[in-house]
């Protein structure tokens, strides 16, 4: 009961903060609008949300089941993972989302970019540990895998309710993919890798424009 209440409380806070931010500063958390002047606020948001999401994860009863990478990975699991990783990498995202990621000015802000990237990665890890880890495993334990996946996808999609229609619809197949991998692998790391991969694909092009040419050459 304690785990369920902590999950409900954390999800309510996450949803409320997400809706509140979108109302106060529309588009702030959209990768298309990444600007150095927004990094400080985004860093605070990512850090706060990471703490809120990791509290029920670390105190829940399923932490030891999904936070670590599996000891053994079968050939089938490896092939499926690599196939999905390759599909995500080769998917024509630019054509799909239709956004113009050009930045008119380039200002060297290397350290803020790397600080933002580090906290963004921490946020994504916490996000998947919460949604596909503690939340999914808890609901699956109580209601079974089918309802656990359905409820997880529904709650995951609801978090994106104020995003554009394409992103909301994309939550359904992606949510299904990461839920199935988490249940199959009994580990949240495939979900973390897939989510981080998509974030890098979308966010690196605009972020790269804010790194000095010397640092870009080093990368």
C-alpha positions in Angstrom: 0.0 0.0 0.0 2.9 2.4 0.8 4.4 1.8 -2.6 1.1 2.5 -4.4 0.5 5.7 -2.4 4.0 7.0 -3.1 3.5 6.2 -6.9 0.2 8.0 -7.0 1.7 11.0 -5.1 4.7 11.2 -7.4 2.7 10.8 -10.6 0.3 13.6 -9.4 3.2 15.9 -8.7 4.8 15.1 -12.1 1.6 15.7 -14.0 0.8 18.9 -12.1 4.3 20.4 -12.6 4.2 19.5 -16.3 0.8 21.1 -16.8 1.8 24.1 -14.8 5.0 24.7 -16.7 3.3 24.4 -20.0 0.7 27.0 -18.9 3.2 29.4 -17.5 5.8 29.1 -20.2 4.4 27.3 -23.3 7.0 25.4 -25.2 9.7 25.7 -22.5 10.4 22.0 -22.4 10.1 21.4 -26.1 13.4 20.5 -27.7 12.7 22.9 -30.7 12.9 25.8 -28.3 16.2 25.0 -26.5 18.0 28.2 -25.7 20.9 29.0 -23.3 18.6 31.4 -21.5 16.3 28.6 -20.6 18.9 26.1 -19.4 18.9 27.3 -15.8 15.2 26.8 -15.4 15.2 23.5 -17.2 18.1 22.2 -15.0 16.1 23.0 -11.9 13.0 21.3 -13.4 15.0 18.2 -14.4 16.6 17.9 -10.9 13.4 18.4 -9.0 11.5 15.9 -11.2 14.3 13.4 -10.9 14.1 13.5 -7.1 10.3 13.2 -7.1 10.5 10.2 -9.5 13.3 8.4 -7.7 11.8 8.5 -4.2 9.2 5.8 -4.9 11.7 3.9 -7.1 14.3 3.5 -4.4 11.8 2.9 -1.6 9.6 0.5 -3.6 9.6 -3.3 -3.4 10.6 -3.9 -7.0 13.9 -1.9 -7.1 16.1 -5.0 -7.0 14.2 -6.5 -10.0 14.6 -3.9 -12.7 17.3 -1.4 -11.8 20.2 -3.7 -12.7 21.2 -5.0 -16.1 20.3 -8.6 -16.7 23.0 -11.2 -15.9 22.2 -13.2 -19.0 20.9 -11.9 -22.3 19.6 -14.5 -24.8 20.4 -14.2 -28.5 16.7 -13.4 -29.2 16.7 -10.6 -26.8 19.9 -9.2 -28.2 18.7 -9.3 -31.8 15.4 -7.7 -30.9 17.2 -4.9 -29.0 19.6 -4.2 -31.8 16.8 -4.3 -34.4 14.8 -1.7 -32.4 17.9 0.4 -31.7 18.8 0.4 -35.4 15.2 1.2 -36.4 15.1 4.2 -34.0 18.5 5.4 -35.3 17.5 5.2 -39.0 13.9 6.5 -38.6 13.3 9.7 -40.7 12.6 11.8 -37.6 13.0 15.2 -39.4 10.4 14.3 -42.0 8.1 12.8 -39.3 8.1 15.7 -36.9 8.3 18.5 -39.6 10.1 20.9 -37.3 12.8 23.3 -38.5 15.7 23.0 -36.1 17.8 25.8 -37.6 19.2 28.3 -35.2 19.9 31.8 -36.5 22.7 32.6 -34.1 25.5 30.6 -32.6 26.8 31.6 -29.2 29.5 29.6 -27.4 27.9 28.2 -24.2 29.7 24.9 -23.9 29.6 24.4 -20.1 25.8 25.2 -19.8 25.1 22.8 -22.7 27.0 19.9 -21.0 25.4 20.7 -17.6 22.0 20.6 -19.3 22.9 17.4 -21.0 24.0 15.7 -17.8 20.9 16.7 -15.9 18.7 15.8 -18.9 20.3 12.3 -18.9 19.7 12.0 -15.1 16.1 13.0 -15.7 15.6 10.4 -18.5 17.0 7.6 -16.3 14.8 8.6 -13.4 11.8 8.9 -15.8 12.2 5.4 -17.1 13.0 3.9 -13.6 9.7 5.5 -12.4 7.4 4.7 -15.4 8.8 1.5 -16.8 10.3 0.4 -13.5 8.4 0.9 -10.3 5.1 1.9 -11.8 4.9 -0.8 -14.4 6.1 -3.6 -12.2 3.8 -2.6 -9.3 0.7 -2.5 -11.5 1.7 -5.8 -13.3 2.1 -7.4 -9.9 -1.4 -6.4 -8.8 -3.4 -6.6 -12.1 -1.2 -8.7 -14.4 1.0 -7.8 -17.3 -1.7 -6.9 -19.8 -3.4 -4.3 -17.6 0.0 -3.2 -16.3 1.1 -2.3 -19.9 -2.3 -0.7 -20.8 -2.4 1.5 -17.6 1.3 2.4 -18.0 0.8 3.6 -21.6 -2.3 5.5 -20.7 -0.5 7.4 -17.8 2.5 7.9 -20.0 0.4 9.4 -22.8 -1.5 11.6 -20.3 1.8 13.3 -19.3 2.2 14.4 -22.9 -1.4 15.7 -23.2 -0.2 19.3 -23.9 2.3 18.3 -26.5 1.4 18.3 -30.3 -0.8 15.6 -31.6 2.0 13.6 -33.3 4.0 13.4 -30.1 0.9 12.3 -28.2 0.2 9.5 -30.7 3.8 8.5 -30.8 3.6 7.8 -27.0 1.4 4.7 -27.7 3.8 2.6 -29.8 6.9 3.8 -27.9 5.2 3.2 -24.6 4.3 -0.3 -25.8 7.8 -1.0 -27.0 9.6 0.0 -23.7 7.0 -1.7 -21.6 7.4 -5.0 -23.5 11.2 -4.8 -23.3 11.1 -4.1 -19.5 8.8 -7.0 -18.8 10.8 -9.3 -21.2 14.2 -8.4 -19.9 13.1 -7.8 -16.3 15.2 -4.7 -16.5 14.5 -1.0 -17.2 17.8 -0.4 -19.1 16.5 -1.1 -22.6 13.8 1.5 -22.0 16.5 4.0 -20.7 18.7 3.4 -23.7 15.8 3.8 -26.2 14.5 6.9 -24.6 18.0 8.5 -24.3 18.6 7.6 -28.0 15.5 9.4 -29.1 16.4 12.4 -26.9 19.9 12.7 -28.4 18.5 12.4 -31.9 16.1 15.3 -31.3 18.1 17.5 -29.0 21.7 17.3 -30.1 21.2 19.3 -33.4 19.9 22.4 -31.7 22.2 22.0 -28.7 25.3 21.7 -31.0 24.7 25.2 -32.3 25.4 26.6 -28.8 28.8 24.9 -28.5 32.0 26.7 -29.6 33.5 25.6 -32.9 36.6 24.4 -31.0 34.6 22.1 -28.7 32.5 20.9 -31.7 35.7 19.9 -33.5 36.8 17.9 -30.4 33.5 16.1 -30.3 
